Amino acid sequence: MKYKPRPGIVYTKICGVGILIPTRAVFHICDRAEALNGLQDAAWRSLCNGNSVENLIRGYQILKKCSEAEAAEYFASFCGRLCERGFLLPDSESSEPS
């Protein structure tokens, strides 16, 4: 599955920490900033570049030397949380098989 950032979300780094900041246009949906740890920061930027969660899962498996199920659970939780908080949108066009 692919996700895309909600229009109106600004990504920046402050003191080396990735931060997602909602603009006034989407503040009624996302009413707070979100700090990302290093892995989440890389995942966010990768999702913004059009990479799928499946690609992130493979990379996480290699990096953390864990099972596919553990990696999938991590990214389901991460993407689910960002969708719930309004920062990410599921890319409905990419959910159809190619």
PyRosetta script that sets phi, psi and omega in degrees:
from pyrosetta import init, pose_from_sequence

init()
pose = pose_from_sequence("MKYKPRPGIVYTKICGVGILIPTRAVFHICDRAEALNGLQDAAWRSLCNGNSVENLIRGYQILKKCSEAEAAEYFASFCGRLCERGFLLPDSESSEPS")
pose.set_psi(1, 148.9)
pose.set_omega(1, 176.4)
pose.set_phi(2, -114.6)
pose.set_psi(2, 153.3)
pose.set_omega(2, 175.8)
pose.set_phi(3, -128.0)
pose.set_psi(3, 160.5)
pose.set_omega(3, 174.3)
pose.set_phi(4, -135.7)
pose.set_psi(4, 150.0)
pose.set_omega(4, 178.9)
pose.set_phi(5, -68.2)
pose.set_psi(5, 144.5)
pose.set_omega(5, 175.6)
pose.set_phi(6, -66.3)
pose.set_psi(6, 132.1)
pose.set_omega(6, 173.5)
pose.set_phi(7, -56.5)
pose.set_psi(7, 135.9)
pose.set_omega(7, -178.8)
pose.set_phi(8, 100.6)
pose.set_psi(8, 1.2)
pose.set_omega(8, 175.5)
pose.set_phi(9, -100.2)
pose.set_psi(9, 129.0)
pose.set_omega(9, -179.4)
pose.set_phi(10, -107.0)
pose.set_psi(10, 131.0)
pose.set_omega(10, 174.8)
pose.set_phi(11, -101.4)
pose.set_psi(11, 131.5)
pose.set_omega(11, 175.8)
pose.set_phi(12, -147.4)
pose.set_psi(12, 168.1)
pose.set_omega(12, 174.9)
pose.set_phi(13, -116.5)
pose.set_psi(13, 132.8)
pose.set_omega(13, 176.2)
pose.set_phi(14, -125.8)
pose.set_psi(14, 118.6)
pose.set_omega(14, -177.2)
pose.set_phi(15, 52.1)
pose.set_psi(15, 38.9)
pose.set_omega(15, 176.7)
pose.set_phi(16, 82.4)
pose.set_psi(16, 2.0)
pose.set_omega(16, -179.9)
pose.set_phi(17, -107.3)
pose.set_psi(17, 128.4)
pose.set_omega(17, 176.7)
pose.set_phi(18, -70.4)
pose.set_psi(18, 132.1)
pose.set_omega(18, -178.4)
pose.set_phi(19, -129.5)
pose.set_psi(19, 134.5)
pose.set_omega(19, 172.5)
pose.set_phi(20, -101.4)
pose.set_psi(20, 125.3)
pose.set_omega(20, -176.0)
pose.set_phi(21, -124.7)
pose.set_psi(21, 122.8)
pose.set_omega(21, 176.5)
pose.set_phi(22, -76.7)
pose.set_psi(22, 139.9)
pose.set_omega(22, 174.4)
pose.set_phi(23, -82.4)
pose.set_psi(23, 172.3)
pose.set_omega(23, -179.8)
pose.set_phi(24, -57.4)
pose.set_psi(24, -33.4)
pose.set_omega(24, -177.8)
pose.set_phi(25, -62.2)
pose.set_psi(25, -28.9)
pose.set_omega(25, -178.9)
pose.set_phi(26, -117.5)
pose.set_psi(26, 12.4)
pose.set_omega(26, -177.5)
pose.set_phi(27, -63.4)
pose.set_psi(27, -24.8)
pose.set_omega(27, 177.8)
pose.set_phi(28, -71.9)
pose.set_psi(28, -17.0)
pose.set_omega(28, 177.6)
pose.set_phi(29, -99.8)
pose.set_psi(29, -48.1)
pose.set_omega(29, 179.4)
pose.set_phi(30, -115.1)
pose.set_psi(30, 107.5)
pose.set_omega(30, -175.0)
pose.set_phi(31, -101.8)
pose.set_psi(31, 15.1)
pose.set_omega(31, 177.3)
pose.set_phi(32, -154.9)
pose.set_psi(32, 160.2)
pose.set_omega(32, 176.8)
pose.set_phi(33, -80.2)
pose.set_psi(33, 159.9)
pose.set_omega(33, -178.9)
pose.set_phi(34, -129.9)
pose.set_psi(34, 120.7)
pose.set_omega(34, 175.7)
pose.set_phi(35, -86.1)
pose.set_psi(35, 141.1)
pose.set_omega(35, -179.0)
pose.set_phi(36, -115.8)
pose.set_psi(36, 137.2)
pose.set_omega(36, 173.1)
pose.set_phi(37, -75.5)
pose.set_psi(37, 177.1)
pose.set_omega(37, -174.0)
pose.set_phi(38, -57.6)
pose.set_psi(38, -45.2)
pose.set_omega(38, 179.9)
pose.set_phi(39, -67.9)
pose.set_psi(39, -42.0)
pose.set_omega(39, 178.3)
pose.set_phi(40, -64.6)
pose.set_psi(40, -37.9)
pose.set_omega(40, 177.7)
pose.set_phi(41, -59.7)
pose.set_psi(41, -48.6)
pose.set_omega(41, 179.5)
pose.set_phi(42, -64.0)
pose.set_psi(42, -39.7)
pose.set_omega(42, 179.0)
pose.set_phi(43, -64.3)
pose.set_psi(43, -43.8)
pose.set_omega(43, 179.1)
pose.set_phi(44, -58.2)
pose.set_psi(44, -49.9)
pose.set_omega(44, -178.6)
pose.set_phi(45, -63.3)
pose.set_psi(45, -36.6)
pose.set_omega(45, 178.1)
pose.set_phi(46, -66.7)
pose.set_psi(46, -43.3)
pose.set_omega(46, 177.0)
pose.set_phi(47, -62.7)
pose.set_psi(47, -39.1)
pose.set_omega(47, 178.4)
pose.set_phi(48, -65.2)
pose.set_psi(48, -25.7)
pose.set_omega(48, 178.2)
pose.set_phi(49, -88.2)
pose.set_psi(49, 7.6)
pose.set_omega(49, 174.7)
pose.set_phi(50, 91.0)
pose.set_psi(50, 7.2)
pose.set_omega(50, 178.3)
pose.set_phi(51, -74.4)
pose.set_psi(51, 150.6)
pose.set_omega(51, -179.9)
pose.set_phi(52, -87.5)
pose.set_psi(52, 162.0)
pose.set_omega(52, 176.7)
pose.set_phi(53, -63.3)
pose.set_psi(53, -33.0)
pose.set_omega(53, 178.9)
pose.set_phi(54, -59.2)
pose.set_psi(54, -39.9)
pose.set_omega(54, 176.9)
pose.set_phi(55, -65.7)
pose.set_psi(55, -39.6)
pose.set_omega(55, 178.7)
pose.set_phi(56, -65.4)
pose.set_psi(56, -39.0)
pose.set_omega(56, 179.9)
pose.set_phi(57, -61.7)
pose.set_psi(57, -45.0)
pose.set_omega(57, 179.0)
pose.set_phi(58, -60.4)
pose.set_psi(58, -43.9)
pose.set_omega(58, 178.8)
pose.set_phi(59, -65.1)
pose.set_psi(59, -39.9)
pose.set_omega(59, 179.1)
pose.set_phi(60, -64.5)
pose.set_psi(60, -40.5)
pose.set_omega(60, 177.9)
pose.set_phi(61, -57.9)
pose.set_psi(61, -43.9)
pose.set_omega(61, -179.5)
pose.set_phi(62, -68.1)
pose.set_psi(62, -46.4)
pose.set_omega(62, -177.1)
pose.set_phi(63, -63.9)
pose.set_psi(63, -46.9)
pose.set_omega(63, -174.5)
pose.set_phi(64, -95.5)
pose.set_psi(64, -5.2)
pose.set_omega(64, -178.5)
pose.set_phi(65, 52.0)
pose.set_psi(65, 54.8)
pose.set_omega(65, -178.9)
pose.set_phi(66, -125.4)
pose.set_psi(66, 175.5)
pose.set_omega(66, -179.4)
pose.set_phi(67, -76.8)
pose.set_psi(67, 163.1)
pose.set_omega(67, 177.1)
pose.set_phi(68, -61.9)
pose.set_psi(68, -37.6)
pose.set_omega(68, -179.8)
pose.set_phi(69, -63.3)
pose.set_psi(69, -42.3)
pose.set_omega(69, 178.9)
pose.set_phi(70, -65.1)
pose.set_psi(70, -42.6)
pose.set_omega(70, 179.1)
pose.set_phi(71, -65.5)
pose.set_psi(71, -42.6)
pose.set_omega(71, 179.0)
pose.set_phi(72, -62.9)
pose.set_psi(72, -39.4)
pose.set_omega(72, 179.0)
pose.set_phi(73, -64.5)
pose.set_psi(73, -41.9)
pose.set_omega(73, 179.4)
pose.set_phi(74, -60.0)
pose.set_psi(74, -48.3)
pose.set_omega(74, -176.5)
pose.set_phi(75, -75.1)
pose.set_psi(75, -29.1)
pose.set_omega(75, 174.1)
pose.set_phi(76, -63.8)
pose.set_psi(76, -41.7)
pose.set_omega(76, 178.5)
pose.set_phi(77, -66.8)
pose.set_psi(77, -46.9)
pose.set_omega(77, -178.8)
pose.set_phi(78, -61.9)
pose.set_psi(78, -52.7)
pose.set_omega(78, -178.2)
pose.set_phi(79, -67.1)
pose.set_psi(79, -38.2)
pose.set_omega(79, 177.6)
pose.set_phi(80, -61.3)
pose.set_psi(80, -42.7)
pose.set_omega(80, 179.1)
pose.set_phi(81, -64.4)
pose.set_psi(81, -43.2)
pose.set_omega(81, -179.9)
pose.set_phi(82, -69.4)
pose.set_psi(82, -32.8)
pose.set_omega(82, 174.9)
pose.set_phi(83, -67.1)
pose.set_psi(83, -45.6)
pose.set_omega(83, -179.6)
pose.set_phi(84, -59.7)
pose.set_psi(84, -38.7)
pose.set_omega(84, -179.4)
pose.set_phi(85, -84.3)
pose.set_psi(85, -4.9)
pose.set_omega(85, 173.3)
pose.set_phi(86, 93.0)
pose.set_psi(86, 6.4)
pose.set_omega(86, -178.2)
pose.set_phi(87, -83.8)
pose.set_psi(87, -31.4)
pose.set_omega(87, -178.3)
pose.set_phi(88, -117.0)
pose.set_psi(88, 151.6)
pose.set_omega(88, 173.8)
pose.set_phi(89, -125.3)
pose.set_psi(89, 136.0)
pose.set_omega(89, 173.1)
pose.set_phi(90, -63.2)
pose.set_psi(90, 136.8)
pose.set_omega(90, 178.9)
pose.set_phi(91, -87.3)
pose.set_psi(91, 95.5)
pose.set_omega(91, -173.2)
pose.set_phi(92, -62.9)
pose.set_psi(92, -28.9)
pose.set_omega(92, 179.8)
pose.set_phi(93, -67.1)
pose.set_psi(93, -30.3)
pose.set_omega(93, -175.7)
pose.set_phi(94, -91.4)
pose.set_psi(94, -6.1)
pose.set_omega(94, -177.5)
pose.set_phi(95, -78.2)
pose.set_psi(95, -12.8)
pose.set_omega(95, 177.3)
pose.set_phi(96, -82.2)
pose.set_psi(96, 142.4)
pose.set_omega(96, -179.6)
pose.set_phi(97, -61.6)
pose.set_psi(97, 145.9)
pose.set_omega(97, -179.8)
pose.set_phi(98, -87.7)
pose.dump_pdb("model.pdb")
